[in-house]
Amino acid sequence: MDFGFPFFYSNLKWRTNDWDGANYHNVDDKDSCVSIGSAIAGELGRIDATGLFKIGKSTLDRLSSFTSNVA
C-alpha cells in the first residue's frame, strides 16, 4: 500500500511541550488517527471527509513502527 505513506507523514499532528526549559515534540495520537483516517477516506471516496474517519491506535503504532524501521 504505497499510497499510505504520504497520508501518514503529511497528516501527523504534533504537540509541543515546554518542560524544565526544554522543548519536547510528541505526536498527538488522537488527532493524528483522525487526520490520517479522514485523509485516506477522503481520497478513496473523493469526498471532504475532514474529521469524519479515523484509524485505530494500533494501526498508527504499526505505521509508526514500520516507517521508523525503514527510514
N, C-alpha and C positions, 0 to 999 in steps of 0.2 A: 504494500500500500504506500507507494512513493508519494502520493499527494498529501499524505498526513503530516509530514514534517514541516512544510511551510505553515500549515494551520497551527501546528504545535508551537513553533517558535514565535510567530507573529501575534499569537493570542495569549501568551503567558502574561499574567498580571503580577506585578511586583509590589512589594511592601517594603518600605524603608523605616528602620528604627534607629534612634539615636540613644545609645546606652553607654554611659561612662565616657562620654566624649568621642565615641567611635560610631561610625555609621555602619549599619548592617542591612543587607538586602536579602529578602526572602521571597520565594514565590508564594503568592496568595492562592492557596489551593482551591478554595471555594469559588472565587471569581474566575480563576483560570479554567476550572472544569466547565463552568457555564459559557465562558467565552469561546473555548475550543469546540465544545459540543454544538453551540449555535453556529459557529463558522462552518463547520462540516455540514450540518443540516441545511444551512442556507445555500451552500454550494450545490449540494445534491438535489435539493428541492427547488433551487432557483427562486428563493423567496427571501424576504427580510426576516430572518429568524433570530435577530438580536435579543439575547436574554431568554429565549424560549426553550432551549435544549441544553443538556449538559452531559458530559461523560462522567463516569464514576471515578472516585478517588483511586481505586485500584488501577484503572486504565491510565490515569495521569501518572501514577507511580511507575507503571510499566513503561510508558513512553519516556519518562524522565530517565529511568534506568538504562533503557536501550540507547537513547541519544547520548548519554554521558559515557557509555562504554564504547560507542562507535567513534565519537569525536576524538 
